[in-house]
């Protein structure tokens, strides 16, 4: 009997959403976006996709996306908002949306990073959604501060570093299964975004 050779290479290539011309986000998986500019990065990712975007946020949080600001980067009409009244329903709503395969991007704005088991369930739900005939859905978990959700496909942190006459953010890829940590300066000029390499801060 011949035993299969063990390898660290992925068994299959996953479809990916390429953002800003160079940043890959594997679809059919859940990714974490943290930091003070996490909502901005989520909008950039949503704008790079096509179709509706399901945005899940708790009903008891007063802050909401401002339509005029959203319109600078994507059509506000693409956003579908869900505001569960219970904390447990945030991840449940995201899981069901990913499993349905009907929404290309599902965003969940969470009060804290989820543990490993719910993240694994999100991955499984996204993989099931990918088998429904449409594009594989992309799950975005938004967490405050430094994040720290276990088991995510990638973890990104974005923070503002604006200056007079300059709109700029510092973007870090802090974790990825298939890529090393890396940092960029994300600049907005004339309604367009561009990336420039940056040093990783300690």
C-alpha positions in Angstrom: 0.0 0.0 0.0 1.3 3.5 -0.9 0.9 6.2 1.7 0.4 9.8 0.6 3.3 12.2 1.1 2.7 14.8 3.7 3.0 18.4 2.6 2.5 21.9 3.9 1.2 23.1 0.6 -2.6 23.9 0.3 -4.7 21.1 -1.2 -6.5 23.5 -3.5 -6.3 27.1 -4.6 -8.9 29.4 -3.1 -10.5 32.1 -5.1 -9.4 35.5 -3.8 -10.5 39.1 -3.8 -7.6 41.3 -4.8 -7.8 44.8 -3.1 -5.9 47.9 -4.2 -4.2 45.9 -7.0 -2.0 43.8 -4.7 -3.6 42.7 -1.4 -5.1 39.2 -1.6 -8.1 38.1 0.5 -9.0 34.5 0.1 -12.7 34.0 -0.3 -14.7 31.4 1.4 -12.9 32.3 4.7 -13.3 34.7 7.6 -10.8 37.5 8.1 -10.2 39.9 11.0 -10.0 43.7 10.6 -9.0 45.6 13.7 -7.7 49.0 14.8 -9.3 52.5 14.9 -9.7 52.6 11.1 -11.2 49.1 10.7 -14.5 50.4 9.3 -12.6 52.3 6.6 -10.7 49.2 5.6 -13.9 47.1 5.5 -15.5 49.7 3.2 -12.4 49.4 0.9 -12.8 45.7 0.8 -16.5 45.9 0.2 -15.9 48.4 -2.7 -13.5 46.0 -4.3 -16.2 43.3 -4.5 -19.5 43.4 -6.5 -23.0 42.9 -5.4 -24.7 43.6 -2.0 -22.8 43.8 1.3 -24.4 42.6 4.5 -23.3 44.8 7.5 -24.1 43.3 10.9 -23.8 45.5 14.0 -25.4 45.4 17.4 -28.6 47.3 18.0 -27.4 48.9 21.2 -24.4 50.7 19.7 -25.2 54.3 18.7 -22.5 54.7 16.1 -23.6 54.0 12.5 -21.9 54.4 9.1 -22.4 57.9 7.6 -23.9 57.6 4.1 -22.1 60.7 2.7 -18.7 59.2 3.8 -19.6 55.8 2.5 -20.5 57.3 -0.9 -16.9 58.5 -1.4 -15.8 54.8 -1.7 -18.8 52.8 -2.7 -22.5 53.1 -3.5 -24.4 53.2 -0.2 -27.3 51.3 -1.8 -25.2 48.2 -1.8 -25.2 48.0 2.0 -27.8 46.0 3.8 -27.8 46.6 7.6 -28.8 44.1 10.2 -28.9 45.1 13.9 -29.5 42.1 16.2 -30.7 42.8 19.7 -28.6 40.1 21.3 -24.8 39.7 21.3 -25.1 36.0 20.4 -27.0 36.8 17.3 -24.1 38.8 15.8 -22.1 35.8 14.9 -25.2 33.7 14.2 -26.4 36.2 11.6 -22.9 36.2 10.0 -22.8 32.4 9.9 -26.2 32.1 8.3 -25.4 34.8 5.7 -22.2 33.1 4.8 -23.8 29.7 4.5 -26.6 31.0 2.3 -24.0 32.0 -0.4 -26.3 34.9 -1.5 -24.1 37.8 -0.3 -20.5 38.2 -1.6 -19.3 40.2 1.5 -20.6 39.8 5.1 -19.3 42.2 7.7 -19.8 41.7 11.5 -18.9 44.6 13.7 -18.2 42.9 17.1 -17.5 44.3 20.6 -14.7 41.9 21.2 -12.7 39.2 19.3 -14.6 35.9 19.1 -13.1 32.6 20.4 -11.8 29.8 18.1 -15.0 27.7 17.8 -17.2 30.4 16.4 -14.5 31.3 13.9 -14.2 27.8 12.7 -18.0 27.7 12.2 -17.7 30.9 10.1 -15.1 29.2 7.9 -17.3 26.1 7.4 -20.3 28.3 6.7 -18.3 30.3 4.1 -17.2 27.1 2.4 -20.7 25.8 2.3 -21.8 29.1 0.8 -19.2 28.8 -1.9 -20.9 25.6 -3.1 -24.2 27.3 -3.8 -23.2 28.3 -7.3 -22.2 31.9 -6.8 -18.9 33.5 -5.8 -17.4 32.3 -2.6 -18.4 34.7 0.2 -15.9 36.8 2.1 -16.4 37.2 5.9 -15.0 40.2 7.7 -14.9 40.3 11.5 -14.4 43.8 12.8 -12.8 43.9 16.3 -11.7 46.9 18.4 -8.2 47.6 19.5 -5.5 45.1 18.5 -8.0 42.4 17.7 -6.9 38.8 18.4 -9.6 36.5 17.1 -8.3 32.9 17.0 -8.2 30.9 13.8 -8.9 33.7 11.3 -7.5 33.4 7.8 -5.8 36.8 8.0 -5.6 39.6 10.5 -5.3 43.3 9.4 -4.8 46.4 11.5 -5.4 49.9 10.2 -4.9 53.3 11.9 -5.0 56.9 10.7 -1.8 58.9 10.3 -3.2 62.0 8.7 -1.4 65.3 8.5 -2.3 68.8 7.2 -3.1 68.4 3.5 -2.5 64.6 3.7 -5.0 61.8 4.1 -3.2 58.6 5.0 -3.5 55.4 7.0 -1.0 52.9 8.3 -2.0 49.4 7.3 -0.5 46.1 8.6 -1.0 42.5 7.7 -0.3 41.0 11.1 -1.3 37.4 10.3 -1.9 35.3 7.2 -1.7 31.6 6.6 0.2 32.0 3.4 2.0 35.4 3.6 4.4 37.1 6.1 3.6 40.2 8.1 3.9 43.4 6.1 3.0 47.1 6.3 2.0 49.8 3.9 1.1 53.5 3.9 -2.4 53.9 2.3 -2.8 57.3 0.8 -6.0 59.0 -0.5 -5.4 61.6 -3.2 -8.1 63.0 -5.5 -10.5 60.3 -4.5 -8.1 57.5 -5.3 -6.2 55.1 -3.0 -2.6 54.0 -3.4 -0.3 51.8 -1.4 3.4 52.5 -0.5 5.6 50.1 1.4 6.2 50.9 5.1 8.3 49.6 8.0 6.6 47.4 10.5 6.3 49.1 13.9 7.4 47.3 17.0 
